[in-house]
């Protein structure tokens, strides 16, 4: 797979593992070349709990993707989620030695590196350090401080933290399948890239990705990620409840949920009944759809209330932090009937279902534009963006600007400030990815 324009995303979920191959077409939209899907056997609530089974599931998904595309997969971008992910807000500052010089990307990098040295709980590692807004010499609410004068540079950060062992296990599974790990991304961020528009991110929006094992939340306001959370409940818990409540096997419970399930009991009439074949010659079971939706409703309400609590914790009720664009639901669990109406009823916020078709080429089939594949599409998009940013020409351009900066020519540094931030943000994350790969290599 020599082509620079091709990228592979690997979504290791609790219920399914998806490998997706994509490339940018001439219109800048993403074209899906191949997709492979397998049942996820060794993952529980987003965390690997059986290495061998996970490796087999990854191999199966990758083989399917290779067969459908006719390409050989060598490296992948992996999404990370799971109940061990948590986020926190942190403020930090640096005092600059020479306030007569303008703030450059190195100052921001030094500030971000300082946050990376934060002491975490034992066994935890910082995954993302995302700057929110900056303060220069007490002047607040600065979005881009590069090119300004100032002695004290301060910033608020959104820090995402995860367990080292869980991240390492995912890395181990990917490497054991003979693949290179070209990057790691937080899954809520990947899903957000696939289903949210820039206008929504500016206005303020909460993305709720309901998966099999976990429900991921990402909140954006003014185009910046403000809050992330992973809630350890998903579609599997609903299936489990149906299984227990109706005394049937898991396979039947899942089918019932997908075909007849509804999150709103009032929609079903009392006389609507489904007959389920009995096991080994036993009598068939009859289940009323009203009872089925009551079971589903109870659990869905619990999940939505937990998510809404996180949205309140972010401060949605303050006028300044109001999420004008409301809520976007995505992931496999978002396909549950009447879920949109229930979410609007509980939260009082505008809600829509997010389909990952915003950045996809027009000829994509309806299966790949399903909310099921939002994370996989987002991972491929992220990878393509990073590859596009680090083309050889741009690498040279970056080096050139750095050399000019070191000459400290004030005139030449000002016109370039507009270009510098983009390079810096990605470069910093790429550096983190490299450090992380080294960390994985040393751990083996």
C-alpha positions as CSV (number, residue, x, y, z in Angstrom):
1,X,0.0,0.0,0.0
2,X,2.5,2.6,-1.2
3,X,0.0,5.2,-2.2
4,X,0.3,8.3,0.1
5,X,-3.3,9.2,-0.4
6,X,-4.7,6.0,1.1
7,X,-5.3,5.5,4.8
8,X,-6.8,2.7,7.0
9,X,-8.8,3.2,10.1
10,X,-9.3,0.4,12.6
11,X,-12.2,0.7,15.0
12,X,-11.8,-1.8,17.8
13,X,-15.3,-1.9,19.4
14,X,-17.0,-4.0,22.0
15,X,-19.5,-5.6,19.5
16,X,-17.6,-5.3,16.2
17,X,-14.2,-4.5,14.7
18,X,-14.1,-2.5,11.5
19,X,-11.2,-2.0,9.2
20,X,-11.9,0.7,6.6
21,X,-9.7,1.7,3.7
22,X,-10.2,5.2,2.1
23,X,-8.6,7.8,-0.1
24,X,-9.3,11.4,-1.1
25,X,-10.8,11.8,-4.5
26,X,-10.2,14.8,-6.8
27,X,-13.0,16.8,-5.2
28,X,-11.4,16.5,-1.7
29,X,-14.1,14.1,-0.6
30,X,-13.3,10.6,0.9
31,X,-13.9,7.5,-1.2
32,X,-14.2,4.2,0.6
33,X,-12.1,1.6,-1.2
34,X,-12.8,-1.4,1.1
35,X,-14.4,-2.3,4.4
36,X,-14.1,-5.4,6.6
37,X,-16.1,-6.2,9.6
38,X,-15.9,-9.0,12.2
39,X,-17.5,-9.8,15.5
40,X,-15.5,-8.5,18.4
41,X,-14.8,-11.3,20.8
42,X,-12.1,-10.2,23.2
43,X,-13.3,-6.7,24.1
44,X,-15.5,-5.7,27.0
45,X,-16.7,-2.1,27.4
46,X,-14.0,-0.8,25.0
47,X,-11.2,-2.6,26.9
48,X,-9.3,-5.6,25.6
49,X,-9.8,-8.5,28.0
50,X,-8.7,-11.4,25.7
51,X,-5.6,-10.7,23.5
52,X,-5.8,-13.9,21.4
53,X,-9.5,-13.4,20.5
54,X,-9.0,-9.7,19.7
55,X,-6.0,-10.5,17.4
56,X,-8.2,-13.1,15.5
57,X,-11.0,-10.6,15.1
58,X,-8.7,-7.9,13.9
59,X,-7.1,-10.3,11.4
60,X,-10.6,-11.3,10.1
61,X,-11.7,-7.6,9.6
62,X,-8.4,-6.7,7.9
63,X,-8.6,-9.7,5.6
64,X,-12.1,-8.8,4.6
65,X,-11.1,-5.2,3.9
66,X,-8.1,-6.4,1.8
67,X,-10.3,-8.8,-0.2
68,X,-12.9,-6.1,-0.9
69,X,-10.4,-3.5,-2.0
70,X,-7.6,-5.6,-3.6
71,X,-5.0,-3.7,-1.5
72,X,-2.5,-4.8,1.1
73,X,-2.9,-3.2,4.5
74,X,0.4,-2.3,6.3
75,X,-0.4,0.4,8.8
76,X,-3.5,1.5,10.6
77,X,-4.8,4.4,12.7
78,X,-6.6,3.0,15.8
79,X,-9.4,4.5,17.8
80,X,-9.2,4.3,21.6
81,X,-12.2,4.5,23.9
82,X,-13.3,2.4,27.0
83,X,-14.4,3.0,30.5
84,X,-10.8,3.9,31.6
85,X,-10.8,7.2,29.7
86,X,-11.4,10.3,31.7
87,X,-10.8,14.0,31.1
88,X,-9.9,17.0,33.2
89,X,-9.5,20.7,32.9
90,X,-6.1,22.2,33.7
91,X,-4.5,25.7,33.6
92,X,-0.8,26.3,33.3
93,X,1.5,29.1,32.4
94,X,5.1,29.8,31.4
95,X,7.2,33.0,31.9
96,X,9.1,33.9,28.8
97,X,12.7,35.0,29.2
98,X,12.5,37.7,26.6
99,X,9.1,39.6,26.3
100,X,10.5,41.8,23.5
101,X,10.2,38.9,21.1
102,X,6.9,37.7,19.7
103,X,5.3,34.5,21.0
104,X,6.1,31.6,18.6
105,X,5.1,28.0,18.2
106,X,8.0,26.9,20.5
107,X,6.5,28.8,23.4
108,X,3.2,27.0,22.9
109,X,5.0,23.7,22.6
110,X,6.9,24.4,25.8
111,X,3.6,25.1,27.5
112,X,2.0,21.9,26.2
113,X,5.1,19.8,27.2
114,X,4.7,21.2,30.7
115,X,1.2,19.9,30.9
116,X,2.4,16.5,29.7
117,X,4.5,16.4,32.9
118,X,1.4,16.5,35.1
119,X,1.5,13.7,37.7
120,X,-1.4,11.3,37.0
121,X,-2.8,8.5,39.1
122,X,-0.6,5.3,39.1
123,X,-0.9,3.5,35.7
124,X,-2.4,6.4,33.8
125,X,-1.0,8.2,30.8
126,X,-2.0,11.5,29.1
127,X,-3.4,10.8,25.6
128,X,-4.3,14.3,24.4
129,X,-3.5,17.8,25.6
130,X,-5.9,20.2,23.9
131,X,-5.4,24.0,24.4
132,X,-8.8,25.8,24.9
133,X,-7.9,29.5,25.1
134,X,-4.9,31.6,26.0
135,X,-4.0,34.5,28.2
136,X,-1.1,36.8,27.5
137,X,0.0,39.1,30.4
138,X,-3.5,38.8,31.9
139,X,-5.4,39.6,28.6
140,X,-7.9,36.8,28.4
141,X,-9.8,34.9,25.7
142,X,-7.1,34.8,23.1
143,X,-7.6,32.0,20.6
144,X,-4.3,32.4,18.7
145,X,-1.4,34.0,20.7
146,X,1.3,33.4,18.0
147,X,2.8,36.7,16.8
148,X,1.8,38.7,20.0
149,X,4.1,40.3,22.5
150,X,4.0,39.2,26.2
151,X,6.0,37.9,29.1
152,X,3.6,35.5,30.7
153,X,1.7,33.0,28.5
154,X,-1.1,31.2,30.2
155,X,-3.6,28.6,28.8
156,X,-6.6,26.5,29.8
157,X,-6.2,22.9,28.7
158,X,-8.6,19.9,28.1
159,X,-6.5,16.9,29.1
160,X,-7.6,13.4,28.2
161,X,-6.2,10.5,30.3
162,X,-6.3,6.8,29.9
163,X,-4.8,3.6,31.5
164,X,-1.3,2.7,30.2
165,X,-2.0,-1.0,30.3
166,X,-5.2,-0.7,28.2
167,X,-3.5,1.4,25.6
168,X,-0.6,-1.0,25.5
169,X,-2.8,-4.0,25.1
170,X,-4.4,-2.4,22.0
171,X,-1.0,-1.6,20.6
172,X,0.1,-5.2,21.2
173,X,-3.0,-6.7,19.4
174,X,-2.4,-4.5,16.4
175,X,1.4,-5.3,16.2
176,X,0.7,-9.1,16.7
177,X,-1.4,-9.0,13.5
178,X,1.6,-7.8,11.6
179,X,0.4,-4.2,11.2
180,X,2.1,-0.9,12.0
181,X,0.4,1.5,14.3
182,X,0.6,4.8,12.4
183,X,-1.5,6.8,15.0
184,X,-3.9,6.7,17.8
185,X,-7.0,8.9,18.2
186,X,-9.7,9.2,20.8
187,X,-12.9,7.7,19.3
188,X,-15.3,10.5,20.3
189,X,-13.0,12.9,18.4
190,X,-12.9,10.6,15.3
191,X,-16.7,10.3,15.3
192,X,-17.1,14.0,15.7
193,X,-14.9,14.6,12.6
194,X,-17.1,12.3,10.6
195,X,-20.6,13.5,11.5
196,X,-20.4,17.2,12.7
197,X,-20.3,20.3,10.5
198,X,-18.0,23.2,11.3
199,X,-21.1,25.4,12.0
200,X,-22.3,23.0,14.6
201,X,-18.9,23.0,16.3
202,X,-18.9,26.8,16.4
203,X,-22.5,27.1,17.7
204,X,-22.0,24.4,20.4
205,X,-22.9,20.8,20.1
206,X,-22.8,17.5,22.1
207,X,-22.0,14.4,20.1
208,X,-23.3,11.2,21.7
209,X,-21.8,8.0,20.2
210,X,-23.8,5.0,21.5
211,X,-21.7,1.9,20.9
212,X,-22.1,-1.7,22.1
213,X,-20.1,-1.4,25.3
214,X,-19.7,2.3,25.9
215,X,-21.4,5.6,25.1
216,X,-18.9,8.3,24.2
217,X,-19.5,12.0,24.6
218,X,-17.7,14.9,22.9
219,X,-18.8,18.6,23.5
220,X,-17.7,21.4,21.1
221,X,-18.2,25.1,21.5
222,X,-16.6,27.9,19.4
223,X,-15.0,25.3,17.2
224,X,-12.9,23.8,20.1
225,X,-13.4,20.5,22.0
226,X,-14.5,21.5,25.5
227,X,-15.4,18.2,27.2
228,X,-15.1,14.4,26.6
229,X,-16.4,11.5,28.6
230,X,-16.9,7.8,28.3
231,X,-20.0,6.2,30.0
232,X,-19.6,2.5,30.5
233,X,-23.0,1.5,29.2
234,X,-24.1,0.9,25.6
235,X,-26.4,-1.2,23.4
236,X,-25.2,-4.5,25.0
237,X,-26.7,-3.6,28.4
238,X,-30.1,-3.1,26.7
239,X,-29.8,-6.6,25.0
240,X,-28.8,-8.1,28.4
241,X,-31.9,-6.5,30.0
242,X,-34.2,-8.0,27.2
243,X,-32.5,-11.4,27.7
244,X,-33.2,-11.3,31.5
245,X,-36.6,-9.7,31.3
246,X,-38.0,-12.0,28.6
247,X,-36.0,-15.2,29.6
248,X,-34.6,-15.7,26.1
249,X,-31.1,-16.3,24.7
250,X,-28.9,-13.4,23.7
251,X,-29.1,-13.9,20.0
252,X,-32.9,-13.7,20.1
253,X,-32.7,-10.6,22.4
254,X,-30.5,-8.8,20.0
255,X,-32.8,-9.6,17.0
256,X,-35.8,-8.4,19.0
257,X,-34.1,-5.1,19.9
258,X,-33.0,-4.4,16.3
259,X,-36.3,-5.4,14.5
260,X,-39.0,-4.5,17.0
261,X,-37.3,-2.4,19.7
262,X,-38.5,1.1,20.5
263,X,-37.4,3.6,23.2
264,X,-41.0,4.9,23.6
265,X,-43.5,2.5,25.1
266,X,-46.5,4.6,24.2
267,X,-46.0,3.9,20.5
268,X,-46.9,0.2,20.9
269,X,-50.5,-1.1,21.1
270,X,-51.3,-3.7,23.8
271,X,-52.2,-6.4,21.4
272,X,-48.9,-6.3,19.3
273,X,-47.2,-9.7,20.0
274,X,-44.0,-11.3,18.8
275,X,-43.7,-15.1,18.9
276,X,-40.2,-16.5,19.6
277,X,-39.3,-20.1,18.7
278,X,-38.7,-22.2,21.8
279,X,-35.4,-24.1,22.4
280,X,-35.2,-27.7,21.3
281,X,-38.9,-28.5,20.8
282,X,-40.1,-26.3,23.6
283,X,-43.2,-24.2,23.3
284,X,-42.7,-20.8,21.5
285,X,-42.7,-17.7,23.7
286,X,-45.0,-14.8,23.1
287,X,-43.8,-11.3,24.0
288,X,-45.8,-8.1,23.8
289,X,-44.0,-5.3,22.1
290,X,-45.2,-2.9,24.8
291,X,-43.3,-4.9,27.5
292,X,-40.3,-5.0,25.2
293,X,-40.2,-1.3,24.8
294,X,-40.7,-0.8,28.5
295,X,-37.6,-2.8,29.2
296,X,-35.6,-0.8,26.5
297,X,-37.0,2.5,27.7
298,X,-35.9,2.0,31.3
299,X,-32.3,1.4,30.3
300,X,-32.1,4.0,27.6
301,X,-33.4,6.7,30.0
302,X,-30.6,5.7,32.5
303,X,-27.9,6.1,29.7
304,X,-29.3,9.4,28.5
305,X,-29.5,10.8,32.0
306,X,-25.9,9.9,32.7
307,X,-24.9,11.7,29.4
308,X,-27.0,14.7,30.3
309,X,-25.3,14.9,33.7
310,X,-22.0,15.2,31.9
311,X,-23.4,17.9,29.6
312,X,-24.6,19.8,32.7
313,X,-21.1,19.3,34.3
314,X,-19.6,21.0,31.3
315,X,-21.9,24.0,32.1
316,X,-24.5,23.9,29.3
317,X,-26.9,25.8,31.5
318,X,-24.7,28.9,31.6
319,X,-25.6,31.4,28.8
320,X,-22.0,31.6,27.6
321,X,-21.6,27.8,27.3
322,X,-25.0,27.1,25.8
323,X,-25.0,24.4,23.1
324,X,-27.1,26.0,20.4
325,X,-26.8,23.2,17.9
326,X,-28.1,20.7,20.6
327,X,-27.3,17.0,20.4
328,X,-26.1,14.7,17.6
329,X,-26.6,11.0,18.1
330,X,-24.4,8.5,16.2
331,X,-23.1,4.9,16.6
332,X,-25.0,1.6,16.2
333,X,-27.2,2.4,19.2
334,X,-28.6,5.6,17.6
335,X,-30.6,3.5,15.2
336,X,-33.1,2.5,17.9
337,X,-36.6,3.6,17.0
338,X,-37.9,6.8,18.7
339,X,-34.6,7.4,20.4
340,X,-34.3,10.9,19.0
341,X,-37.7,11.9,20.4
342,X,-36.8,10.4,23.9
343,X,-33.5,12.4,24.0
344,X,-35.3,15.6,23.1
345,X,-38.0,14.9,25.8
346,X,-35.4,14.2,28.5
347,X,-32.9,17.0,27.7
348,X,-35.1,19.6,26.0
349,X,-32.3,20.0,23.4
350,X,-32.6,19.8,19.6
351,X,-31.5,16.4,18.4
352,X,-30.6,14.8,15.1
353,X,-29.1,11.5,14.0
354,X,-25.5,11.9,12.7
355,X,-24.7,10.1,9.5
356,X,-21.0,10.1,8.4
357,X,-21.8,11.2,4.9
358,X,-20.7,14.9,5.2
359,X,-17.2,14.1,3.9
360,X,-17.9,11.0,1.8
361,X,-18.0,10.9,-2.0
362,X,-21.5,10.9,-3.5
363,X,-21.3,7.4,-4.8
364,X,-20.8,5.8,-1.3
365,X,-23.4,3.0,-0.7
366,X,-26.0,3.3,2.0
367,X,-24.3,0.7,4.2
368,X,-21.1,2.7,4.7
369,X,-23.0,6.0,5.5
370,X,-24.8,4.2,8.4
371,X,-24.1,5.7,12.0
372,X,-22.5,2.3,12.7
373,X,-19.4,3.3,10.8
374,X,-19.1,6.9,12.1
375,X,-15.9,6.1,14.1
376,X,-14.2,4.2,11.3
377,X,-14.9,6.9,8.8
378,X,-13.6,9.5,11.3
379,X,-10.4,7.6,11.8
380,X,-9.7,7.4,8.1
381,X,-10.5,11.1,7.7
382,X,-8.0,12.0,10.5
383,X,-5.3,9.8,9.0
384,X,-5.8,11.3,5.5
385,X,-5.6,14.9,7.0
386,X,-2.4,14.1,8.8
387,X,-0.8,12.6,5.7
388,X,-1.9,15.5,3.7
389,X,-0.4,17.9,6.2
390,X,3.0,16.2,6.3
391,X,3.7,16.0,2.5
392,X,7.4,16.5,1.7
393,X,6.8,20.0,0.4
394,X,5.2,21.1,3.6
395,X,7.9,19.5,5.7
396,X,10.5,21.6,3.8
397,X,8.3,24.7,4.2
398,X,8.1,24.1,7.9
399,X,11.8,23.7,8.2
400,X,12.4,26.9,6.2
401,X,10.1,29.0,8.5
402,X,11.9,27.6,11.5
403,X,15.3,28.7,10.1
404,X,13.9,32.2,9.4
405,X,12.6,32.4,13.0
406,X,15.9,31.5,14.4
407,X,17.4,34.5,12.5
408,X,15.0,36.7,14.5
409,X,14.1,39.0,11.6
410,X,11.1,40.7,12.9
411,X,9.9,41.8,9.4
412,X,10.0,38.3,7.9
413,X,8.3,36.6,11.0
414,X,5.1,38.6,10.8
415,X,3.7,37.5,7.4
416,X,4.2,33.8,8.3
417,X,2.3,33.9,11.6
418,X,-0.9,33.0,9.9
419,X,0.6,29.8,8.5
420,X,2.4,28.7,11.6
421,X,-0.4,27.6,14.0
422,X,-1.7,24.9,11.7
423,X,1.7,23.3,11.3
424,X,2.4,23.5,15.1
425,X,-0.9,21.9,16.3
426,X,-0.4,18.8,14.2
427,X,3.3,18.7,14.6
428,X,2.9,18.5,18.4
429,X,0.3,15.7,18.1
430,X,2.6,13.8,15.6
431,X,5.4,14.1,18.1
432,X,3.2,12.6,20.8
433,X,2.3,9.7,18.4
434,X,6.0,9.0,17.8
435,X,6.7,9.1,21.6
436,X,3.8,6.7,22.1
437,X,5.1,4.3,19.4
438,X,8.5,4.3,21.1
439,X,6.8,3.6,24.4
440,X,5.0,0.6,22.9
441,X,8.2,-0.8,21.3
442,X,10.0,-0.5,24.6
443,X,7.2,-2.2,26.5
444,X,7.4,-5.4,24.4
